[in-house]
């Protein structure tokens, strides 16, 4: 398994192919993924790149962190493990058929 990197402050126009090419100069890229908005499908300005090993990942961080793409200075560092997020709550996440106050719905 490779080393996963977080890449932030990307220009919104950046493509996954461009991200892949940028990091390929530092070693073998296993995957490059931009994070997109569910509604608009547009980039959120950050993504993740998985490099084949730790040495290549460290080389990519050293070379690309604080470098400039277009008018933006990007951030590159080792990705942290995804934190466990609680399930949906509130009126929309409650699937029990009861409203916010615990009573039955009246509509």
C-alpha positions as CSV (number, residue, x, y, z in Angstrom):
1,X,0.0,0.0,0.0
2,X,1.2,3.5,-0.9
3,X,1.4,6.7,1.0
4,X,-1.6,9.0,0.8
5,X,-1.1,12.8,0.5
6,X,-3.5,15.7,1.0
7,X,-3.3,18.4,-1.6
8,X,-5.1,21.7,-0.6
9,X,-5.6,25.2,-2.0
10,X,-5.8,23.9,-5.6
11,X,-7.3,26.1,-8.3
12,X,-10.9,25.1,-8.9
13,X,-10.0,24.5,-12.6
14,X,-7.4,21.8,-11.8
15,X,-8.2,18.4,-13.3
16,X,-7.4,14.9,-11.9
17,X,-5.1,14.4,-15.0
18,X,-3.2,17.6,-14.1
19,X,-2.9,16.6,-10.5
20,X,-1.6,13.1,-11.6
21,X,1.0,14.7,-13.9
22,X,2.2,17.1,-11.3
23,X,3.0,14.4,-8.8
24,X,4.3,11.9,-11.4
25,X,7.4,14.1,-11.6
26,X,8.2,12.9,-8.1
27,X,7.5,9.2,-8.5
28,X,4.8,6.6,-9.3
29,X,1.3,7.9,-8.7
30,X,-1.2,5.1,-7.7
31,X,-4.2,7.4,-7.7
32,X,-5.1,11.1,-7.9
33,X,-8.6,12.2,-6.8
34,X,-10.1,15.6,-6.6
35,X,-13.0,16.1,-4.1
36,X,-16.1,17.6,-5.7
37,X,-19.3,19.2,-4.5
38,X,-22.2,16.7,-4.6
39,X,-24.6,19.3,-5.9
40,X,-22.6,21.2,-8.5
41,X,-20.0,18.6,-9.4
42,X,-17.3,21.4,-9.2
43,X,-14.0,21.0,-7.4
44,X,-13.8,21.9,-3.8
45,X,-10.2,22.9,-4.3
46,X,-8.5,19.9,-2.6
47,X,-7.8,16.3,-3.3
48,X,-5.7,13.3,-2.5
49,X,-2.8,11.6,-4.2
50,X,-1.5,8.2,-3.4
51,X,2.2,7.7,-4.1
52,X,3.7,4.2,-4.4
53,X,6.0,4.5,-1.4
54,X,7.0,6.8,1.5
55,X,10.2,8.0,-0.1
56,X,8.4,9.3,-3.2
57,X,5.7,10.8,-1.0
58,X,8.3,12.7,1.0
59,X,10.0,13.9,-2.2
60,X,6.6,15.2,-3.5
61,X,6.0,17.0,-0.2
62,X,9.5,18.6,-0.3
63,X,9.1,19.6,-3.9
64,X,5.5,20.7,-4.1
65,X,4.4,22.0,-0.7
66,X,4.1,25.8,-1.0
67,X,4.6,25.7,-4.7
68,X,2.4,27.7,-7.0
69,X,-0.2,26.5,-9.5
70,X,-1.7,29.4,-11.4
71,X,-2.2,32.1,-8.8
72,X,-2.6,29.7,-5.8
73,X,0.0,28.4,-3.4
74,X,-0.8,24.8,-2.8
75,X,-0.4,22.8,0.4
76,X,0.9,19.2,0.3
77,X,1.3,17.0,3.4
78,X,0.7,13.4,4.5
79,X,-3.1,12.7,4.8
80,X,-4.4,12.0,8.2
81,X,-6.7,9.0,8.7
82,X,-10.4,9.8,8.1
83,X,-12.1,10.6,11.3
84,X,-15.3,8.7,12.1
85,X,-18.2,11.0,11.8
86,X,-21.5,10.5,13.6
87,X,-24.5,9.5,11.6
88,X,-27.1,12.0,10.5
89,X,-29.3,13.3,13.3
90,X,-32.0,15.8,13.8
91,X,-35.4,15.9,12.0
92,X,-34.0,14.7,8.6
93,X,-31.8,12.0,9.9
94,X,-34.4,10.4,12.2
95,X,-35.9,7.5,10.3
96,X,-38.1,6.3,13.1
97,X,-41.2,8.1,11.7
98,X,-41.2,10.4,14.7
99,X,-40.6,14.1,14.5
100,X,-38.1,16.2,16.4
101,X,-39.9,16.1,19.7
102,X,-40.4,12.3,19.6
103,X,-44.2,12.4,18.9
104,X,-45.8,11.2,15.7
105,X,-45.8,13.4,12.6
106,X,-48.9,15.4,12.1
107,X,-48.9,16.1,8.4
